[in-house]
Amino acid sequence: MTVMPTTEDDLLAAWTALLHRCGATADPGPYGRELLRRWSEPQRRYHTAEHLHAVLRHVDDLAGHAADPDAVRLAAWFHDAVYRPDRTENEERSAALAARALTGAGLPAARVTEVERLVLLTVAHDPAPGDRDGEVLCDADLAVLGGSPEAYAAYAAAVREEYGFVPEPDFTAGRAAVLRRLLALPALYRTRAARERFADAARANLTAELARLERPEQLEVPG
């Protein structure tokens, strides 16, 4: 089992060890530093290195379910590496970055292709039945939904900050659509461990946020 990093230096060390395990022929350091630079960009409030660390930790917790745990770890590093709230196709751009970087680092083509595929799954978080690597990555990415009400509120507030440039009515409509899509998934979590740990809390958190967004403004009646 991988020992999870807690600082930027630890993250870089974990990245370096991961690349070496995966057969890198180039120095992993420059690639890792560039990724950490991306994860530390000023427009991020939730999609930060802290989120990366959390996803990697959850991947480790669920690694026994994966067919290729290191491919899932690589995908975790890249899944939000390109993140601009004012643009679309962040996941597609992240997948393309993964393909370029991992090919440049000398990883085998088959693993690069798998990582690219996994990153693209985070567009909808709906892996096909039996896609064990996809199930682990998506469950790790959505684990935040199953936190305590306080942790979930902090997550939702950070997402709102990232979209601070969007007027409130537009954000409310878009956010509500995202919540409905998540609640409509056949299952929020696909691995047994994630279902047992997060599913009930996640559904309660999502339902409560959606209710708040859909609640009509109460007009104050003058006394």
C-alpha positions as CSV (number, residue, x, y, z in Angstrom):
1,M,0.0,0.0,0.0
2,T,1.3,3.5,-0.9
3,V,2.0,5.9,2.0
4,M,0.0,9.0,1.1
5,P,1.7,12.4,0.8
6,T,0.9,15.4,3.0
7,T,3.1,18.2,1.6
8,E,4.1,19.4,-1.9
9,D,7.5,17.7,-1.4
10,D,5.7,14.5,-0.4
11,L,3.4,14.7,-3.5
12,L,6.4,15.2,-5.7
13,A,8.2,12.2,-4.1
14,A,5.1,10.1,-4.6
15,W,4.8,11.2,-8.2
16,T,8.4,10.3,-8.8
17,A,8.1,6.9,-7.3
18,L,4.9,6.3,-9.3
19,L,6.5,7.2,-12.6
20,H,9.5,5.0,-11.9
21,R,7.2,2.0,-11.1
22,C,5.3,2.7,-14.3
23,G,8.5,2.5,-16.4
24,A,9.4,6.1,-17.0
25,T,12.6,6.6,-19.0
26,A,12.8,10.4,-18.5
27,D,13.3,12.3,-15.2
28,P,9.8,12.5,-13.6
29,G,10.7,15.7,-11.7
30,P,9.9,18.3,-14.3
31,Y,6.6,16.7,-15.1
32,G,5.7,16.5,-11.4
33,R,6.6,20.1,-10.8
34,E,4.6,21.3,-13.7
35,L,1.6,19.3,-12.5
36,L,1.9,20.8,-9.0
37,R,2.1,24.3,-10.6
38,R,-1.1,23.6,-12.4
39,W,-2.8,22.3,-9.3
40,S,-1.8,25.5,-7.5
41,E,-3.2,28.0,-10.0
42,P,-4.9,31.0,-8.5
43,Q,-8.4,30.4,-10.0
44,R,-8.7,27.2,-8.0
45,R,-10.6,27.0,-4.7
46,Y,-11.7,23.4,-4.6
47,H,-9.8,21.8,-7.4
48,T,-6.4,22.3,-5.6
49,A,-3.5,20.2,-4.6
50,E,-5.5,19.4,-1.5
51,H,-8.2,17.8,-3.7
52,L,-5.5,15.9,-5.6
53,H,-4.1,14.6,-2.3
54,A,-7.6,13.5,-1.2
55,V,-8.3,11.7,-4.5
56,L,-5.0,9.9,-4.3
57,R,-5.8,8.9,-0.7
58,H,-9.1,7.5,-1.7
59,V,-7.5,5.6,-4.7
60,D,-5.2,4.0,-2.2
61,D,-8.1,3.0,0.0
62,L,-9.9,1.4,-3.0
63,A,-6.9,0.1,-4.8
64,G,-7.8,-3.6,-4.1
65,H,-10.7,-3.2,-6.4
66,A,-8.6,-1.8,-9.3
67,A,-7.2,-3.9,-12.2
68,D,-4.3,-1.4,-12.5
69,P,-4.0,0.8,-9.4
70,D,-1.0,2.7,-10.7
71,A,-2.9,3.6,-13.9
72,V,-5.7,5.0,-11.7
73,R,-3.1,6.9,-9.6
74,L,-1.7,8.5,-12.8
75,A,-5.2,9.4,-13.9
76,A,-5.9,11.0,-10.5
77,W,-2.8,13.2,-11.0
78,F,-4.1,14.4,-14.4
79,H,-7.9,14.4,-14.0
80,D,-8.2,18.1,-13.2
81,A,-4.7,19.2,-14.3
82,V,-6.4,21.6,-16.7
83,Y,-9.0,23.5,-14.9
84,R,-10.5,26.8,-16.1
85,P,-14.0,27.4,-14.8
86,D,-14.6,29.9,-17.6
87,R,-13.9,27.3,-20.3
88,T,-15.4,23.9,-21.3
89,E,-13.7,20.7,-22.1
90,N,-11.3,20.7,-19.1
91,E,-11.4,16.9,-18.9
92,E,-10.6,16.5,-22.5
93,R,-7.7,19.0,-22.2
94,S,-6.5,17.2,-19.1
95,A,-6.6,13.8,-20.9
96,A,-4.6,15.3,-23.8
97,L,-2.1,16.7,-21.4
98,A,-1.8,13.2,-19.8
99,A,-1.1,11.6,-23.2
100,R,1.6,14.2,-24.1
101,A,3.3,14.2,-20.7
102,L,3.3,10.4,-20.1
103,T,4.4,9.7,-23.6
104,G,7.2,12.2,-23.1
105,A,8.2,10.5,-19.9
106,G,8.6,7.3,-21.7
107,L,5.7,5.3,-20.3
108,P,4.4,2.3,-22.4
109,A,1.7,3.3,-24.9
110,A,-0.9,0.9,-23.5
111,R,-0.7,2.5,-20.1
112,V,-0.8,6.0,-21.5
113,T,-3.9,5.1,-23.5
114,E,-5.6,3.7,-20.3
115,V,-4.8,6.9,-18.3
116,E,-6.2,9.0,-21.0
117,R,-9.4,6.9,-21.1
118,L,-9.7,7.1,-17.3
119,V,-9.4,10.9,-17.2
120,L,-12.2,11.2,-19.8
121,L,-14.5,9.2,-17.6
122,T,-14.5,12.1,-15.1
123,V,-16.7,14.0,-17.5
124,A,-19.8,12.0,-16.5
125,H,-18.5,9.8,-13.7
126,D,-20.4,6.9,-15.2
127,P,-18.0,4.0,-15.9
128,A,-19.3,0.9,-17.6
129,P,-20.2,-2.1,-15.4
130,G,-17.0,-4.1,-14.7
131,D,-14.7,-1.2,-15.5
132,R,-12.8,-1.6,-12.3
133,D,-10.2,1.1,-12.8
134,G,-12.9,3.5,-13.9
135,E,-15.0,2.7,-10.9
136,V,-12.1,3.4,-8.5
137,L,-11.2,6.7,-10.1
138,C,-14.8,8.0,-10.2
139,D,-15.5,6.8,-6.7
140,A,-12.3,8.5,-5.4
141,D,-13.2,11.8,-7.2
142,L,-16.8,11.8,-5.9
143,A,-15.9,10.8,-2.3
144,V,-16.1,14.5,-1.3
145,L,-19.9,14.2,-1.7
146,G,-20.1,11.7,1.1
147,G,-18.4,13.9,3.8
148,S,-20.0,15.4,6.8
149,P,-22.5,18.1,6.3
150,E,-19.9,20.7,7.3
151,A,-17.3,19.3,5.0
152,Y,-19.8,19.1,2.1
153,A,-20.8,22.8,2.8
154,A,-17.1,23.8,2.6
155,Y,-16.8,21.9,-0.7
156,A,-19.9,23.6,-2.2
157,A,-18.7,27.0,-1.0
158,A,-15.3,26.5,-2.7
159,V,-17.0,25.5,-5.9
160,R,-19.1,28.6,-5.8
161,E,-15.9,30.7,-5.3
162,E,-14.4,29.1,-8.4
163,Y,-17.5,30.3,-10.3
164,G,-17.6,33.7,-8.7
165,F,-17.7,35.4,-12.1
166,V,-21.1,33.7,-12.8
167,P,-24.2,35.6,-11.8
168,E,-26.2,33.9,-9.0
169,P,-29.3,32.9,-11.1
170,D,-27.1,31.3,-13.7
171,F,-24.9,29.5,-11.2
172,T,-28.0,28.2,-9.3
173,A,-29.4,26.8,-12.5
174,G,-26.2,25.2,-13.6
175,R,-25.4,23.8,-10.2
176,A,-28.9,22.4,-9.8
177,A,-28.5,20.6,-13.2
178,V,-25.2,19.1,-12.0
179,L,-26.8,17.9,-8.8
180,R,-29.8,16.4,-10.6
181,R,-27.4,14.5,-13.0
182,L,-25.5,13.1,-10.1
183,L,-28.7,12.0,-8.3
184,A,-29.9,10.4,-11.5
185,L,-26.8,8.1,-11.9
186,P,-27.6,4.4,-11.6
187,A,-25.3,4.5,-8.5
188,L,-23.2,7.3,-7.1
189,Y,-20.5,4.8,-6.2
190,R,-19.6,1.6,-7.9
191,T,-17.1,-0.1,-5.5
192,R,-18.5,-1.8,-2.4
193,A,-16.2,0.0,0.0
194,A,-17.2,3.5,-1.3
195,R,-20.9,2.6,-1.3
196,E,-20.8,1.5,2.3
197,R,-18.8,4.5,3.4
198,F,-20.2,7.4,1.3
199,A,-23.5,6.6,-0.5
200,D,-26.0,7.5,2.1
201,A,-24.3,10.7,3.2
202,A,-23.7,11.7,-0.4
203,R,-27.3,11.3,-1.4
204,A,-28.4,13.3,1.7
205,N,-25.9,16.1,1.0
206,L,-26.8,16.4,-2.7
207,T,-30.6,16.3,-2.0
208,A,-30.2,19.0,0.7
209,E,-28.2,21.3,-1.5
210,L,-30.6,20.8,-4.4
211,A,-33.5,21.7,-2.1
212,R,-31.8,24.9,-1.0
213,L,-31.1,25.9,-4.6
214,E,-34.7,25.2,-5.6
215,R,-36.3,26.8,-2.6
216,P,-38.1,30.0,-3.7
217,E,-37.1,33.2,-2.0
218,Q,-39.3,34.0,0.9
219,L,-40.6,37.6,0.7
220,E,-40.6,39.4,4.0
221,V,-44.1,40.8,4.9
222,P,-43.8,44.2,6.5
223,G,-45.0,44.3,10.1
